[in-house]
Every structure is written in C-alpha cells, then in structure tokens.
Amino acid sequence: MTIRRMGLPLQIRYQAAYQALVDVLKRQGLDVYDVLTTVVCAKNGTCTLDVRFGSDFYQSEQYTLAEESLIKPDAELIEFFERVSSVCHDTLKAEYRTYMRNT
C-alpha cells in the first residue's frame, strides 16, 4: 500500500516563491489561474514543487529543491518558473488551436 502525501498550495506556504511565479507568468502573458502549484517538504529540508497546467491540469513539471530556495527565491527557482511558464504557454496555445479547429 502506498501513502500519497498531499502538498500545500505554494501561495499559502511560500508567498515569496509564489510572487516570483506570478511575476514570471505575467511576463509570459499567463495568469495565476493557468497553473496549480503545490509543494511537499520532507523533514530533511528538501521540497518537491509540483506545477500543473493544461487541460484539466493534466500536465505537470516537478522540481526538487531546498526549502531555503522557496523562502528566498534564487536564480535556479526563477529559471524553473521561466521554463514551466514557457511550456505552459505553448500547451495552452496548442489546446486553444485544437479547440478552435473542432468548433
């Protein structure tokens, strides 16, 4: 039997990291409602950040980092957010085109 650990929403636990994500999304022309972000932290101080996007938030990108990077966002975290926002933007564009073609 596997136990699935539920993550906390990023905006509740790590507001500085969430604001950094919001800033990156805005530069890409996206909204905070285009992604779902959760974070699970282990007792040893490592955290796994899960960003979901796309139709039904089916696609996801995960990143493992130290909790300090979430408290005070560093360049690596910003780079991850930029990569995710780019993939999310491309995914949403492709889904929109498919939707318009089928209507």
Secondary structure, 3 states (H helix, E strand, C coil): CCCCCCCEEHHHHCHHHHHHHHHHHHHCCCCHHHEEEEEEECCCCEEEEEEEECHHHCEEEEEEEEHHHHHCCCHHHHHHHHHHHHHHHHHHHHHHHHHHHHC
